[in-house]
């Protein structure tokens, strides 16, 4: 990353070494709407900022690759310790970027590991890369998740008639900037699709970086179609077909693939945030597959001292050189209109 890009994109005064990328929740000019605590229902006084550092360990595109997160006091969990709300009054939520636009490696927050670093998903012993289904190349938006959310697998949504998928809620961010893996920044929600993935409800929130030049023009689904014509259609097509090259059937959607409104999306977020509250409070007895270690969540039985969190990071492998991406990842797959 060049010094110029570091300053222009994330508005910090210096560019850290390649081992540590610093991201600010909002640019310097945006600082007044940022949150500095983990209590997601409140905001800090005006002028407060929150800085997060994404620290890569292991080798990219190898099984040991991880992206850990820090705040100014040390390691944190991006799932539990980054607040959901960047500015609740302005309805801005924090997004954690797992997959930058145009890339193929399927990266995701690890639910089972202490501090929940980002890692590359593995299926049948192989690292996962999404296929390119013509005319799409990799992920067609910045893709990530909202912290402090959880789609409860015990809850059957009355609209989708399917249970939650046991993950934090997904976000597709459509702004002009190609984000970096590990970025954390405020986004405005514009709507949501209800993907039914292998029988589970898998919400896909449509959002835009609050700092994007087009953000002021977009408030709801109709605005997206007006200013980004064709994107909603392409998004539905992408999710319908992206697993077909792997031998899976096409995905389907609730609501006939209709993108629901921004108000609908915020109601979904409120619901999955409450599910997360129950999870991190230890009220979900059988959620043993999710590591709930955190350093900031009050009254959480799995809250630990900063020294213990630092110990987790200290045991992670040092950063190594990226491994070659398989040549097959560049292949285009041509699929008839199914």
LINKA-V76726 format. One record per pair of residues at least 24 apart in sequence whose ideal C-beta (glycine too) atoms are under 10 Angstrom apart, sorted by the first residue. I is the first residue (numbers start at 1). J is the second residue. Records with the same first field share a line. If there is no record, write none. Layout:
I=J ; J
This chain:
1=180
5=180
6=180
8=177
9=177 ; 178 ; 179 ; 180 ; 183 ; 185 ; 211
10=51 ; 179 ; 180 ; 183 ; 184 ; 185
11=49 ; 211
12=51
16=53 ; 54 ; 55
18=56 ; 319
19=55 ; 56 ; 57 ; 318 ; 319
20=53 ; 54 ; 55 ; 56 ; 70 ; 319
21=52 ; 53 ; 54 ; 55 ; 56 ; 67 ; 180 ; 181 ; 182 ; 183
22=51 ; 52 ; 53 ; 54 ; 70 ; 182
23=50 ; 51 ; 52 ; 53 ; 54 ; 69 ; 96 ; 97 ; 179 ; 180 ; 182 ; 183 ; 184 ; 185
24=49 ; 50 ; 51 ; 52 ; 183 ; 184 ; 185
25=49 ; 50 ; 51 ; 52 ; 82 ; 83 ; 86 ; 87 ; 92 ; 94 ; 95 ; 183 ; 184 ; 185 ; 186 ; 210
26=50 ; 86 ; 87 ; 92 ; 94 ; 184 ; 185 ; 186 ; 209 ; 210 ; 211
27=185 ; 186 ; 210 ; 211
29=211
30=86 ; 87 ; 92 ; 185 ; 186 ; 210 ; 211
32=87
33=86 ; 87 ; 88 ; 89 ; 90 ; 92 ; 186 ; 210
34=83 ; 86 ; 87 ; 92 ; 94 ; 185 ; 186
35=82 ; 83 ; 84 ; 85 ; 86 ; 87 ; 88 ; 92 ; 94 ; 186
36=71 ; 72 ; 83
37=83 ; 296 ; 298
38=71 ; 76 ; 80 ; 81 ; 82 ; 83 ; 84 ; 147 ; 148 ; 294 ; 295 ; 296 ; 297 ; 298 ; 300
39=83 ; 85 ; 296 ; 297 ; 298
40=82 ; 83 ; 84 ; 85 ; 86 ; 88 ; 93 ; 94 ; 147 ; 148 ; 149 ; 273 ; 276 ; 277 ; 297
41=83 ; 84 ; 85 ; 88 ; 273
42=83 ; 85 ; 88
43=83 ; 85 ; 86 ; 87 ; 88 ; 89 ; 90
44=83
50=82 ; 83 ; 86 ; 94 ; 184
51=184
52=76 ; 78 ; 81 ; 82 ; 94 ; 96 ; 182 ; 183 ; 184 ; 185
53=182 ; 184
54=78 ; 96 ; 97 ; 117 ; 118 ; 180 ; 181 ; 182 ; 183 ; 184
55=117 ; 182 ; 313 ; 316 ; 319
56=117 ; 118 ; 181 ; 182 ; 316 ; 318 ; 319 ; 320 ; 322
57=117 ; 119 ; 313 ; 315 ; 316 ; 317 ; 318 ; 319 ; 320
58=117 ; 119 ; 120 ; 316 ; 317 ; 318 ; 319 ; 320 ; 322 ; 323
59=317 ; 318 ; 319 ; 320 ; 321 ; 322 ; 323
60=105 ; 107 ; 120 ; 181 ; 319 ; 320 ; 321 ; 322 ; 323 ; 325
61=105 ; 120 ; 127 ; 129 ; 322 ; 323 ; 324 ; 325 ; 326 ; 329
62=120 ; 127 ; 317 ; 320 ; 321 ; 322 ; 323 ; 324
63=119 ; 120 ; 122 ; 125 ; 126 ; 127 ; 323
64=119 ; 120 ; 316 ; 317 ; 318 ; 320 ; 323
65=105 ; 107 ; 117 ; 118 ; 119 ; 120 ; 127 ; 317 ; 319 ; 320 ; 322 ; 323
66=110 ; 113 ; 115 ; 117 ; 118 ; 119 ; 120 ; 313 ; 316 ; 317 ; 319
67=96 ; 97 ; 98 ; 107 ; 109 ; 110 ; 117 ; 118 ; 119 ; 120 ; 181 ; 182
68=113 ; 114 ; 115 ; 116 ; 117 ; 118 ; 182 ; 309 ; 312 ; 313 ; 316
69=96 ; 109 ; 115 ; 116 ; 117 ; 118 ; 147 ; 182 ; 184 ; 313
70=115 ; 309 ; 310 ; 313
71=184 ; 295 ; 296
73=295 ; 296 ; 306 ; 309 ; 310
74=295 ; 306 ; 307 ; 309 ; 310 ; 313
75=114 ; 115 ; 117 ; 293 ; 295 ; 306 ; 308 ; 309 ; 310 ; 311 ; 312 ; 313 ; 314 ; 316
76=115 ; 116 ; 147 ; 293 ; 294 ; 295 ; 296 ; 306 ; 309 ; 313
77=109 ; 113 ; 114 ; 115 ; 116 ; 117 ; 147 ; 148 ; 280 ; 291 ; 292 ; 293 ; 294 ; 295 ; 296 ; 297 ; 302 ; 304 ; 309 ; 312
78=109 ; 110 ; 115 ; 116 ; 117 ; 118 ; 144 ; 145 ; 147 ; 148 ; 168 ; 182 ; 184
79=109 ; 110 ; 111 ; 115 ; 116 ; 117 ; 145 ; 146 ; 147 ; 148 ; 149 ; 150 ; 167 ; 168 ; 276 ; 279 ; 280 ; 290 ; 291 ; 292 ; 293 ; 294
80=115 ; 116 ; 147 ; 148 ; 168 ; 276 ; 279 ; 280 ; 290 ; 291 ; 292 ; 293 ; 294 ; 295 ; 296 ; 297 ; 300 ; 302 ; 303
81=115 ; 116 ; 147 ; 148 ; 293 ; 294 ; 295 ; 296 ; 297 ; 303 ; 309
82=146 ; 147 ; 148 ; 184 ; 296
83=147 ; 148 ; 296
84=146 ; 147 ; 148 ; 149 ; 168 ; 169 ; 269 ; 270 ; 272 ; 273 ; 276
85=146 ; 147 ; 148 ; 186 ; 269 ; 273
86=184 ; 185 ; 186 ; 187 ; 188 ; 210
87=186 ; 210
90=186 ; 188 ; 210
91=188 ; 189 ; 210 ; 219 ; 262 ; 263 ; 266 ; 269
92=185 ; 186 ; 187 ; 188 ; 189 ; 207 ; 210 ; 215
93=146 ; 147 ; 148 ; 149 ; 169 ; 171 ; 186 ; 187 ; 188 ; 189 ; 205 ; 207 ; 210 ; 265 ; 266 ; 269 ; 273
94=144 ; 145 ; 146 ; 147 ; 148 ; 171 ; 184 ; 185 ; 186 ; 187
95=142 ; 143 ; 144 ; 145 ; 146 ; 147 ; 171 ; 172 ; 173 ; 179 ; 183 ; 184 ; 185 ; 186 ; 187 ; 189 ; 205 ; 207 ; 209 ; 210
96=144 ; 145 ; 146 ; 147 ; 168 ; 171 ; 181 ; 182 ; 183 ; 184 ; 185
97=142 ; 143 ; 144 ; 145 ; 171 ; 173 ; 178 ; 179 ; 180 ; 181 ; 182 ; 183 ; 184 ; 185
98=139 ; 142 ; 143 ; 144 ; 145 ; 168 ; 170 ; 171 ; 179 ; 181 ; 182 ; 183
99=130 ; 138 ; 139 ; 141 ; 142 ; 143 ; 144 ; 172 ; 179 ; 181
100=138 ; 139 ; 141 ; 142 ; 143 ; 144 ; 177 ; 178 ; 179 ; 180 ; 181 ; 182 ; 183
101=137 ; 138 ; 139 ; 140 ; 141 ; 142 ; 143 ; 172 ; 173 ; 174 ; 175 ; 176 ; 177 ; 178 ; 179
102=136 ; 137 ; 138 ; 139 ; 140 ; 141 ; 142 ; 178
103=129 ; 130 ; 137 ; 138 ; 139 ; 142 ; 143 ; 178 ; 181 ; 325 ; 329
104=128 ; 129 ; 130 ; 131 ; 132 ; 137 ; 138 ; 139 ; 325 ; 326 ; 329 ; 330
105=129 ; 130 ; 138 ; 139 ; 181 ; 325 ; 329
106=130 ; 139 ; 143 ; 242
107=139 ; 143 ; 144 ; 181 ; 182
108=143 ; 144 ; 145 ; 167 ; 168 ; 170
109=144 ; 145 ; 147 ; 167 ; 168
110=290 ; 291
111=150 ; 166 ; 167 ; 168 ; 287 ; 289 ; 290 ; 291 ; 292
112=288 ; 289 ; 290 ; 291
113=291 ; 293 ; 312 ; 316
114=291 ; 292 ; 293 ; 302 ; 304 ; 308 ; 309 ; 311 ; 312 ; 313 ; 315
115=291 ; 293 ; 294 ; 295 ; 304 ; 308 ; 309 ; 310 ; 312 ; 313 ; 316
116=147 ; 168 ; 290 ; 291 ; 292 ; 293 ; 294
117=182 ; 312 ; 313 ; 316
118=144 ; 145 ; 181 ; 182
123=246
126=326
127=323 ; 325 ; 326
128=246
129=325 ; 326 ; 328 ; 329 ; 330
130=238 ; 242 ; 243 ; 245 ; 246 ; 329
131=241 ; 242 ; 243 ; 244 ; 245 ; 246 ; 328 ; 329 ; 331 ; 332 ; 333 ; 335
132=242 ; 245 ; 329 ; 330 ; 331 ; 332 ; 333
133=237 ; 238 ; 240 ; 241 ; 242 ; 243 ; 244 ; 245 ; 332 ; 333 ; 334 ; 335
134=241 ; 332 ; 333 ; 334 ; 335
135=234 ; 237 ; 332 ; 334
136=234 ; 235 ; 237 ; 238 ; 241 ; 242 ; 332 ; 333
137=330 ; 332
138=329 ; 330
139=172 ; 238 ; 242
140=172 ; 174 ; 231 ; 234 ; 235 ; 237 ; 238
141=171 ; 172 ; 173 ; 174 ; 175 ; 178 ; 179 ; 204 ; 206 ; 207 ; 208 ; 231 ; 234 ; 235 ; 238
142=171 ; 172 ; 173 ; 174 ; 175 ; 177 ; 178 ; 179 ; 180 ; 181 ; 183 ; 185 ; 187 ; 207 ; 208 ; 209
143=170 ; 171 ; 172 ; 173 ; 179 ; 204
144=168 ; 170 ; 171 ; 172 ; 173 ; 179 ; 181 ; 182 ; 183 ; 184 ; 185 ; 187 ; 205 ; 207
145=169 ; 170 ; 171 ; 205
146=170 ; 171 ; 187 ; 189 ; 203 ; 205 ; 207 ; 269 ; 272 ; 273 ; 276
147=184 ; 273 ; 276
148=269 ; 272 ; 273 ; 276 ; 277 ; 279 ; 280 ; 294 ; 297
149=203 ; 205 ; 268 ; 269 ; 270 ; 271 ; 272 ; 273 ; 274 ; 275 ; 276 ; 277 ; 279
150=272 ; 273 ; 274 ; 275 ; 276 ; 277 ; 278 ; 279 ; 280 ; 284 ; 287 ; 290
151=200 ; 201 ; 202 ; 203 ; 268 ; 271 ; 272 ; 275 ; 276
152=201 ; 271 ; 272 ; 274 ; 275 ; 276 ; 278 ; 279 ; 284 ; 287
153=200 ; 201 ; 275 ; 284 ; 286 ; 287 ; 289
154=275 ; 284 ; 286 ; 287
155=201 ; 271 ; 272 ; 275
156=201
157=194 ; 200 ; 201 ; 203 ; 254 ; 268 ; 271
159=194 ; 201 ; 254 ; 255 ; 260 ; 264 ; 268
160=194 ; 195 ; 196 ; 200 ; 201 ; 202 ; 203 ; 253 ; 254 ; 255
161=196 ; 201 ; 254
162=194 ; 195 ; 196 ; 197 ; 198 ; 199 ; 200 ; 201 ; 202 ; 254
163=199 ; 200 ; 201
164=200 ; 201 ; 202 ; 203 ; 271 ; 272 ; 275
165=195 ; 196 ; 197 ; 198 ; 199 ; 200 ; 201 ; 202 ; 203
166=200 ; 287 ; 289 ; 290
167=197 ; 200 ; 202 ; 203 ; 272 ; 290
168=272 ; 276 ; 290
169=202 ; 203 ; 204 ; 205 ; 265 ; 268 ; 269 ; 271 ; 272 ; 273 ; 275 ; 276
170=195 ; 197 ; 202 ; 203 ; 204 ; 205
171=203 ; 204 ; 205 ; 206 ; 207 ; 265 ; 269
172=204 ; 205 ; 206 ; 207 ; 208 ; 231 ; 235 ; 238 ; 239
173=205 ; 206 ; 207 ; 208 ; 209 ; 212
174=206 ; 207 ; 208 ; 209 ; 212 ; 214 ; 218 ; 224 ; 227 ; 228 ; 231 ; 232 ; 235
175=207 ; 208 ; 209 ; 210 ; 211 ; 212 ; 213 ; 214 ; 215 ; 218
176=208 ; 209 ; 212 ; 213 ; 214
177=209 ; 211 ; 212 ; 213
179=209
183=209
185=209 ; 210 ; 211 ; 212
186=210 ; 211 ; 215
187=211 ; 212 ; 215
188=212 ; 215 ; 216 ; 218 ; 219 ; 262
189=219 ; 220 ; 261 ; 262 ; 263 ; 264 ; 265 ; 266 ; 268 ; 269
190=215 ; 218 ; 219 ; 220 ; 221 ; 222 ; 223 ; 224 ; 228 ; 232 ; 259 ; 261 ; 262 ; 265
191=218 ; 219 ; 220 ; 221 ; 222 ; 223 ; 224 ; 232 ; 258 ; 259 ; 260 ; 261 ; 262 ; 263 ; 264 ; 265
192=221 ; 255 ; 259 ; 260 ; 261 ; 262 ; 264 ; 265 ; 266 ; 267 ; 268 ; 269
193=221 ; 232 ; 235 ; 236 ; 239 ; 253 ; 254 ; 255 ; 257 ; 258 ; 259 ; 260 ; 265
194=252 ; 253 ; 254 ; 255 ; 257 ; 258 ; 259 ; 260 ; 264 ; 268
195=236 ; 239 ; 240 ; 251 ; 252 ; 253 ; 254 ; 257
196=251 ; 252 ; 253 ; 254
197=239 ; 243 ; 248 ; 251 ; 252 ; 253
198=243 ; 248 ; 249 ; 251
199=252
201=254 ; 268
202=239 ; 251 ; 253
203=254 ; 260 ; 265 ; 268 ; 269 ; 271 ; 272
204=235 ; 236 ; 238 ; 239 ; 253 ; 259 ; 265
205=262 ; 265 ; 266 ; 268 ; 269 ; 272
206=231 ; 232 ; 235 ; 259 ; 260 ; 262 ; 265
207=262 ; 265
218=262
219=261 ; 262
220=259 ; 261 ; 262 ; 263 ; 264 ; 265
221=258 ; 259 ; 260 ; 261 ; 262 ; 264 ; 265
222=259 ; 261
223=262
224=259 ; 262
225=259
232=257 ; 258 ; 259
233=257
235=259
237=335 ; 337
240=335 ; 337 ; 338
241=333 ; 335 ; 337 ; 338
242=333 ; 335
244=333 ; 335 ; 338
245=331 ; 332 ; 333 ; 334 ; 335
246=333
249=338
250=335 ; 338
